[in-house]
Amino acid sequence: MIEKYLEELQQFEPGTPYREYMEKVSKSRLEILRSTEDVFEIEDKLGNIQIEEMIHMQEDEMKLVPFLLELKPWEVHDKWHKPFGLWSDIP
């Protein structure tokens, strides 16, 4: 599922805040999942997130992609509004 999501993220232009942040998060999760089959170790490395919760979050992110591609909340649409910078301040 994470690999499919990483493919979906390729639809966003390079440098898009959402794409950059979610690629980091998804690659980190994928690395953790590949490192061990021990569920407790995976959940500990995920920051005490349960596997089921991570799956649910991943499904939600997959549903979000089409909306973000359409709305592009990080772009300036007129001179009176600043782009939505939810992901731009995360290292």
MONOR-V485342 format. One record per residue. N is the residue number from 1. RES is the residue in one letter. NEAR is the number of other C-alpha atoms within 10 Angstrom. Layout:
# MONOR-V485342
N & RES & NEAR
N & RES & NEAR
This chain:
# MONOR-V485342
1 & M & 11
2 & I & 16
3 & E & 11
4 & K & 9
5 & Y & 18
6 & L & 17
7 & E & 11
8 & E & 14
9 & L & 20
10 & Q & 11
11 & Q & 12
12 & F & 16
13 & E & 12
14 & P & 11
15 & G & 9
16 & T & 15
17 & P & 19
18 & Y & 21
19 & R & 20
20 & E & 16
21 & Y & 15
22 & M & 16
23 & E & 18
24 & K & 12
25 & V & 11
26 & S & 16
27 & K & 14
28 & S & 13
29 & R & 17
30 & L & 14
31 & E & 10
32 & I & 17
33 & L & 18
34 & R & 9
35 & S & 11
36 & T & 11
37 & E & 10
38 & D & 9
39 & V & 12
40 & F & 14
41 & E & 15
42 & I & 20
43 & E & 18
44 & D & 12
45 & K & 14
46 & L & 16
47 & G & 9
48 & N & 11
49 & I & 13
50 & Q & 15
51 & I & 15
52 & E & 10
53 & E & 11
54 & M & 14
55 & I & 13
56 & H & 12
57 & M & 12
58 & Q & 16
59 & E & 14
60 & D & 11
61 & E & 13
62 & M & 17
63 & K & 12
64 & L & 11
65 & V & 17
66 & P & 13
67 & F & 10
68 & L & 13
69 & L & 13
70 & E & 8
71 & L & 9
72 & K & 16
73 & P & 16
74 & W & 17
75 & E & 13
76 & V & 12
77 & H & 11
78 & D & 8
79 & K & 6
80 & W & 7
81 & H & 9
82 & K & 12
83 & P & 13
84 & F & 13
85 & G & 13
86 & L & 11
87 & W & 15
88 & S & 13
89 & D & 7
90 & I & 8
91 & P & 5
